[in-house]
Amino acid sequence: IAASILEASMKILGFSVRSKNLKGTYEKVLRDASVAIAAGTTIMADRMAIGEGGNQDILEELREENARLRTSQEDTNRKMEELK
């Protein structure tokens, strides 16, 4: 579930970057929402793993995916700044 939520978050981010018809304020709202969704998903995964105690492998996988998403988001933000 967490992986699909993170993937949806990246789709939102990608949409906000590629869309030429969005105002800057809407782009920022979509970017911020994408980051909040990714962070919230990671926090929820942490709490679930702590509560169940045996899901450290899943937790590590989510952390790695979150790191990849953050790197991708930073790259996207740099590209957006270059386009402005």
N, C-alpha and C positions, 0 to 999 in steps of 0.2 A: 504494500500500500504506500509506504513512504517513498519508494522509488518512483511510483507513478505520480505522486504529488510533486516530487522534485522535477520530474520531466515536464509536467504541466506548467510548473513555474518557469521553466526555461522557455517553453513555447510562448508564454505571456511576454517574457523579456524579448524574445526574438520578434514577436509581432510589434512590440513598441518601437523597436529599432528600425524595422523594415518599412513600416507604414509611413507613407509620405503625407498623408492627410491629417495626421494628428498634430494638435498644438503641443508646444513644449511642455505645458503644464500637465497635459494628459500623458505624455511620454514619461514624465517624472513619476506620476501616480502609478503607472503600470510597472515601471522599474522598481519603485519602492514596494509595491505589492508583491512582486516576484521575490524580492529579497526577504520580505517578512514571511512569506509562505515557506521558502527554503529554510530559514532559520527556525521557524516554528516546528517544521517537520523534524528537523534534527533534534531539537529539544525534546519533542515528544518521544522520539526514538530512544534518546538517552534515558528518559524516565521509565519507559517500558522495559528497557534492558536491565535497569537497576532493580525494578520491581520483580522481574522474573528471574534475574540472576544468571541465566544460562545463555543469553543471546549476545555474547560479546563479539562473535564473528559477524553477526548481522549489524551490530552497532559499528564495528570497524568499517564494514562495507559502506554504510551510510555516511560515515565521516569522510571516507575517500571520495564518494560521489559528491558530497557537499563541497569538498575542496575543489573538485573538477568544475562544479557549477560556478563557484566563486571566481575561479580563474577565467572561465568563459565569460562571465558577467563583466569582469574587469576589462577583458579584451573588447567586448562589445561597447562598453562605456568609452574606451579610448577611440574606437572607430567612430562613435557618435560625435565625440569632441572634434575629431578631424573633419567631419562633414560640416560642422557649423562654421 
